[in-house]
Amino acid sequence: MAKTSSDKIPDMMFVRPKVIPEEVIEAARRWVEIHNSHLFLLICYNRPEQVSLHRSFVDYVYRHREQLKDIKTLDILLDHFGGSVEAAYQLITLFRNHCKKLRIFIPDYAKSAATLLALGADEIWMGEVAEMGPLDAQIPDPREPDEYISALDEFRAVDYLRTHGFEILNEFVRVLNRTTSLRMKDKIQIASEHTTRLMQGLYQNVDPLHFGGSHRAVEMSVEYGKRVMRRHRYQDWSTGCIDTLLRKLAWDYPSHSFVIDIEEAKELGLDVNLLTGETDDLAHTILVGLEEAAGFIAVPKPTMSLNVITSEAAEDDD
């Protein structure tokens, strides 16, 4: 794979590898030639801390907001597994304040909080095998504080306990019906007492404070989604339609990793387009060459200075 010389490395990137393949820069230049747009990369394949969606990343982009001036069309090439919904909301607001038109291109992944970014775009373009994900928040795992889990995991677990408890209760009643001549009232009381004793140990593992916090985290995703959709592409939707879509995104999918492909996104009512042809090829050329990057890699002529955030640059800026 060809490599760039130091004088060809974009100086407008916030995070970038030390070496950028020449074909990546050529693909970026071709992109802006075709679309006459500013191309911003938000790529987080290996989930490095400096490209994660968190407040410090938003602060860094804000400190370099002069790069966002006078943008007619901003294209974001998004390949990201998410992060903080608060950070995603702040970032999409920052982008929307500095461009007239925002388009988000998803060749492969835009999961969790990255899905919230997509909801704020005027246009969403998805590849054939691209996927967005449920809008459930990620929270620290109470068992492993350094790890994160879906806020819905605890709700799914409690839902299972509730369902399992009813199944045990019903089974006890059926057994008593077959083996005793007790009154139904007495059978239910006996079955309830046995079920309570069996389930008590399991329910004792549920922390009410953590359970309540998980609920609030998911509701925050819904509320941020409402604001993003009402202010931009979906402002002509009724409040009820927006609320229905967001509650499905936040609550109705069985797992955090559930694939929301282009067909599923269309069924939800989102305005999505199929990413094909040369633009699809260019997007994947860039993704193959860069596992993590954030910032402008190409802008339209005559101001064609390339722009992406480096971890070295972030350290120098601090």
C-alpha positions as CSV (number, residue, x, y, z in Angstrom):
1,M,0.0,0.0,0.0
2,A,1.4,3.4,-1.0
3,K,2.2,5.8,1.8
4,T,2.1,9.6,1.9
5,S,5.1,11.8,2.4
6,S,5.0,14.1,5.4
7,D,4.1,17.1,3.3
8,K,1.0,15.4,1.9
9,I,-0.5,14.5,5.3
10,P,-3.6,16.6,5.9
11,D,-3.1,19.3,8.5
12,M,-6.8,19.7,9.2
13,M,-7.4,16.3,10.8
14,F,-8.1,16.2,14.5
15,V,-7.1,12.5,14.9
16,R,-5.2,10.5,12.3
17,P,-2.6,7.8,11.9
18,K,1.0,8.9,11.5
19,V,0.9,7.7,7.9
20,I,-2.0,8.2,5.5
21,P,-2.0,6.1,2.3
22,E,-1.8,8.1,-0.9
23,E,-4.9,6.4,-2.2
24,V,-6.9,7.7,0.7
25,I,-6.0,11.3,0.0
26,E,-6.7,10.8,-3.7
27,A,-10.1,9.3,-2.9
28,A,-10.9,12.3,-0.7
29,R,-9.9,14.7,-3.4
30,R,-12.0,12.8,-5.9
31,W,-15.0,12.9,-3.4
32,V,-15.0,16.7,-3.2
33,E,-14.5,17.0,-6.9
34,I,-17.6,15.0,-7.5
35,H,-19.8,16.5,-4.7
36,N,-18.2,20.0,-4.2
37,S,-18.5,19.4,-0.4
38,H,-16.3,19.5,2.7
39,L,-15.5,15.9,3.6
40,F,-15.2,15.2,7.4
41,L,-14.2,11.8,8.6
42,L,-15.4,10.3,11.8
43,I,-13.9,6.8,11.9
44,C,-13.5,4.8,15.0
45,Y,-12.9,1.2,13.9
46,N,-10.7,0.2,16.8
47,R,-12.4,2.5,19.3
48,P,-9.4,4.6,20.3
49,E,-10.1,7.0,23.1
50,Q,-9.3,10.2,21.2
51,V,-12.0,9.4,18.5
52,S,-14.7,8.3,21.0
53,L,-17.8,10.3,21.3
54,H,-17.3,12.1,24.6
55,R,-17.2,15.6,25.8
56,S,-13.5,16.2,25.5
57,F,-13.7,15.3,21.8
58,V,-16.5,17.8,21.3
59,D,-14.5,20.4,23.1
60,Y,-11.5,19.8,20.8
61,V,-13.7,20.2,17.7
62,Y,-15.2,23.4,19.1
63,R,-11.7,24.9,19.8
64,H,-11.0,24.4,16.1
65,R,-14.4,25.7,14.9
66,E,-12.8,28.1,12.5
67,Q,-12.5,25.1,10.2
68,L,-16.3,24.9,10.1
69,K,-16.8,28.4,8.7
70,D,-18.7,29.1,5.5
71,I,-19.6,25.5,4.7
72,K,-22.4,25.0,2.2
73,T,-22.5,21.2,2.1
74,L,-20.8,19.1,4.9
75,D,-20.4,15.4,4.2
76,I,-19.6,13.2,7.2
77,L,-18.1,9.8,6.4
78,L,-19.2,7.9,9.5
79,D,-17.9,4.6,10.7
80,H,-18.4,4.6,14.4
81,F,-19.6,2.4,17.3
82,G,-21.0,5.3,19.4
83,G,-20.3,6.6,22.9
84,S,-22.0,9.3,24.9
85,V,-25.4,10.5,23.6
86,E,-24.8,13.9,25.2
87,A,-21.6,14.2,23.1
88,A,-23.3,13.1,19.9
89,Y,-26.1,15.7,20.5
90,Q,-23.5,18.4,21.1
91,L,-21.5,17.4,18.0
92,I,-24.5,17.3,15.7
93,T,-25.6,20.7,17.0
94,L,-22.2,22.2,16.4
95,F,-22.1,20.8,12.8
96,R,-25.6,22.1,12.1
97,N,-24.7,25.5,13.3
98,H,-21.9,25.8,10.7
99,C,-23.3,24.3,7.5
100,K,-26.3,24.8,5.3
101,K,-26.6,21.2,4.3
102,L,-25.5,18.1,6.2
103,R,-25.2,14.6,4.7
104,I,-24.0,11.5,6.5
105,F,-22.6,8.5,4.7
106,I,-22.5,5.1,6.4
107,P,-20.6,2.5,4.4
108,D,-20.5,0.0,7.3
109,Y,-21.4,1.0,10.9
110,A,-23.1,3.8,12.8
111,K,-24.2,2.3,16.1
112,S,-25.7,3.6,19.3
113,A,-24.9,7.4,19.7
114,A,-23.6,7.4,16.1
115,T,-27.2,6.7,15.1
116,L,-28.3,9.9,16.8
117,L,-25.8,11.8,14.6
118,A,-27.5,10.3,11.5
119,L,-30.9,11.5,12.7
120,G,-29.7,15.1,12.5
121,A,-28.7,14.9,8.9
122,D,-30.5,16.3,5.9
123,E,-29.6,13.1,4.0
124,I,-28.5,9.6,5.2
125,W,-26.7,7.4,2.7
126,M,-26.2,3.7,3.7
127,G,-24.3,0.9,2.0
128,E,-25.9,-2.4,1.1
129,V,-24.5,-4.1,4.3
130,A,-24.3,-0.9,6.4
131,E,-26.0,-0.8,9.7
132,M,-27.3,1.6,12.3
133,G,-28.3,0.4,15.7
134,P,-30.9,0.9,18.5
135,L,-30.7,4.2,20.3
136,D,-30.2,2.7,23.7
137,A,-27.6,4.4,25.9
138,Q,-24.4,2.8,27.0
139,I,-23.7,2.8,30.8
140,P,-20.9,1.5,33.0
141,D,-21.3,-2.2,33.8
142,P,-21.9,-2.4,37.6
143,R,-19.9,-5.6,37.7
144,E,-17.0,-4.3,35.6
145,P,-16.8,-0.4,35.9
146,D,-14.3,-0.2,33.1
147,E,-16.7,-1.9,30.7
148,Y,-20.0,-0.7,29.2
149,I,-23.3,-2.4,28.7
150,S,-26.6,-1.4,27.1
151,A,-28.9,0.4,29.5
152,L,-31.6,-2.0,28.2
153,D,-29.7,-5.1,29.5
154,E,-31.0,-4.6,33.0
155,F,-34.6,-4.0,31.8
156,R,-34.4,-7.2,29.7
157,A,-33.2,-9.1,32.7
158,V,-35.9,-7.8,35.0
159,D,-38.5,-8.5,32.2
160,Y,-37.3,-12.1,32.1
161,L,-37.5,-12.4,35.9
162,R,-41.1,-11.1,35.8
163,T,-42.1,-13.5,33.0
164,H,-40.3,-16.4,34.7
165,G,-42.0,-15.6,38.0
166,F,-45.5,-15.8,36.3
167,E,-44.5,-19.1,34.7
168,I,-43.5,-20.6,38.0
169,L,-46.7,-19.4,39.7
170,N,-48.8,-20.9,36.9
171,E,-47.0,-24.2,37.1
172,F,-47.5,-24.4,40.8
173,V,-51.2,-23.8,40.4
174,R,-51.5,-26.5,37.7
175,V,-49.7,-29.0,39.9
176,L,-52.0,-28.2,42.8
177,N,-55.0,-28.6,40.6
178,R,-53.9,-32.1,39.6
179,T,-52.9,-33.3,43.1
180,T,-55.2,-31.6,45.6
181,S,-58.8,-30.7,46.2
182,L,-58.0,-27.3,47.8
183,R,-60.1,-24.3,47.0
184,M,-58.6,-22.1,44.2
185,K,-58.0,-19.3,46.6
186,D,-55.8,-21.6,48.7
187,K,-54.0,-23.0,45.8
188,I,-53.1,-19.5,44.5
189,Q,-51.9,-18.5,48.0
190,I,-49.6,-21.6,48.3
191,A,-48.3,-21.1,44.8
192,S,-47.6,-17.4,45.5
193,E,-45.7,-18.2,48.7
194,H,-43.5,-20.8,46.9
195,T,-42.9,-18.5,43.9
196,T,-41.9,-15.6,46.2
197,R,-39.4,-17.7,48.0
198,L,-37.8,-18.9,44.8
199,M,-37.7,-15.5,43.1
200,Q,-36.6,-13.4,46.1
201,G,-32.9,-14.2,45.8
202,L,-32.9,-13.2,42.1
203,Y,-34.7,-9.9,42.7
204,Q,-32.3,-9.1,45.5
205,N,-29.6,-8.7,42.9
206,V,-31.4,-5.8,41.2
207,D,-30.2,-2.4,42.5
208,P,-33.1,0.0,42.4
209,L,-30.9,3.0,42.0
210,H,-29.0,1.5,39.1
211,F,-32.2,0.2,37.6
212,G,-33.7,3.8,37.7
213,G,-30.5,5.2,36.3
214,S,-30.7,2.8,33.3
215,H,-34.3,4.0,32.7
216,R,-33.2,7.6,32.7
217,A,-30.3,6.9,30.3
218,V,-32.6,5.4,27.7
219,E,-35.1,8.3,28.1
220,M,-32.3,10.8,27.6
221,S,-31.6,9.2,24.2
222,V,-35.2,9.6,23.3
223,E,-35.3,13.2,24.4
224,Y,-32.1,14.1,22.5
225,G,-33.5,12.4,19.4
226,K,-36.7,14.4,19.6
227,R,-34.8,17.7,19.6
228,V,-32.5,16.6,16.7
229,M,-35.4,15.4,14.5
230,R,-37.7,18.4,15.2
231,R,-35.0,21.0,14.4
232,H,-33.8,19.6,11.1
233,R,-34.9,17.0,8.5
234,Y,-38.0,15.8,10.3
235,Q,-39.5,19.1,11.4
236,D,-42.5,18.5,9.3
237,W,-43.3,15.2,11.1
238,S,-45.9,15.2,13.8
239,T,-44.8,15.0,17.5
240,G,-46.5,11.6,17.7
241,C,-44.7,10.2,14.7
242,I,-41.3,11.3,16.0
243,D,-42.1,9.9,19.5
244,T,-43.2,6.6,18.0
245,L,-40.0,6.2,15.9
246,L,-37.7,7.1,18.8
247,R,-39.4,4.8,21.3
248,K,-39.0,2.0,18.8
249,L,-35.3,2.8,18.3
250,A,-34.8,3.0,22.1
251,W,-37.0,0.3,23.6
252,D,-38.2,-2.2,21.0
253,Y,-35.1,-4.0,19.7
254,P,-34.0,-7.1,21.6
255,S,-30.3,-6.2,21.8
256,H,-27.8,-3.4,21.5
257,S,-26.1,-5.1,18.5
258,F,-29.4,-5.5,16.5
259,V,-28.8,-4.6,12.8
260,I,-30.9,-1.7,11.4
261,D,-30.0,-2.0,7.7
262,I,-31.3,0.3,5.0
263,E,-34.6,-1.6,4.6
264,E,-35.3,-1.6,8.3
265,A,-34.4,2.2,8.4
266,K,-36.9,2.8,5.6
267,E,-39.6,0.8,7.4
268,L,-39.0,3.0,10.4
269,G,-39.8,6.0,8.1
270,L,-36.3,7.5,8.0
271,D,-35.2,9.2,4.8
272,V,-32.3,7.0,3.7
273,N,-30.6,6.5,0.3
274,L,-28.6,3.6,-1.0
275,L,-24.9,4.3,-1.2
276,T,-23.6,2.9,-4.5
277,G,-21.3,3.5,-7.4
278,E,-18.1,5.6,-7.3
279,T,-19.1,7.3,-4.0
280,D,-19.4,3.9,-2.3
281,D,-16.0,2.8,-3.7
282,L,-14.4,6.0,-2.5
283,A,-15.9,5.6,1.0
284,H,-14.5,2.1,1.3
285,T,-11.1,3.1,0.0
286,I,-10.9,5.6,2.8
287,L,-12.1,3.2,5.4
288,V,-9.7,0.5,4.3
289,G,-6.8,3.0,4.6
290,L,-7.8,4.5,7.9
291,E,-8.9,2.6,11.0
292,E,-9.4,5.8,13.0
293,A,-9.6,9.4,12.0
294,A,-11.6,12.5,12.7
295,G,-11.6,15.8,10.9
296,F,-11.5,17.3,7.4
297,I,-9.6,15.3,4.9
298,A,-10.6,17.3,1.9
299,V,-12.4,20.6,1.1
300,P,-13.6,22.0,-2.2
301,K,-11.3,24.1,-4.4
302,P,-9.9,26.8,-4.3
303,T,-9.3,26.2,-0.6
304,M,-8.2,22.6,-1.0
305,S,-6.1,22.3,2.1
306,L,-6.7,18.9,3.7
307,N,-7.9,18.8,7.3
308,V,-8.2,15.6,9.8
309,I,-7.5,15.7,14.1
310,T,-4.2,13.9,15.1
311,S,-3.5,12.6,18.6
312,E,-0.2,14.5,18.3
313,A,-2.0,17.7,17.3
314,A,-4.5,17.3,20.2
315,E,-1.5,17.1,22.6
316,D,0.2,20.1,21.1
317,D,-3.1,22.1,21.3
318,D,-3.4,21.3,25.0
